[in-house]
Amino acid sequence: MFHYIYVLQFKKDNKLYKGYTKNLKLRLEQHRKGKVASTKNKGLFKLIYFEGCLNQQDATHREKYLKTYLGKMFLRNRLKSYFERQRETRFCPTFVDRSRLWSAKAEGQVLI
């Protein structure tokens, strides 16, 4: 059985949330349904990173590390291409209503 450390990014403010769980799929569903107190008012999010550990203690230590300054620098470096793409486009592509984007392009509007 794996123990997961995961990172969510919120559309509202682009802030990151780091967490730990034994069941990643269930935990993401809890976040979506607003059943997690620390994220229930944050709105839409996407999973941008996760790791699996065989040992619970290793996973909880890793989660704590990712919340430190050095852990944040690790994530910034690990997800460098992802964050660069975000800066280039100035929005999170998976949060965009694609139909609105394509219709705006057809009308010559710029959404970026």
Stockholm file with secondary structure:
# STOCKHOLM 1.0

chainA/1-112         MFHYIYVLQFKKDNKLYKGYTKNLKLRLEQHRKGKVASTKNKGLFKLIYFEGCLNQQDATHREKYLKTYLGKMFLRNRLKSYFERQRETRFCPTFVDRSRLWSAKAEGQVLI
#=GR chainA/1-112 SS CCEEEEEEEETTTCCEEEEEESCHHHHHHHHHTTCSTTTTTSCCEEEEEEEEESSHHHHHHHHHHHTSHHHHHHHHHHTHHHHHHHHHHTSCGGGSCHHHHHHHHHTTCCCC
#=GC SS_cons         CCEEEEEEEETTTCCEEEEEESCHHHHHHHHHTTCSTTTTTSCCEEEEEEEEESSHHHHHHHHHHHTSHHHHHHHHHHTHHHHHHHHHHTSCGGGSCHHHHHHHHHTTCCCC
//
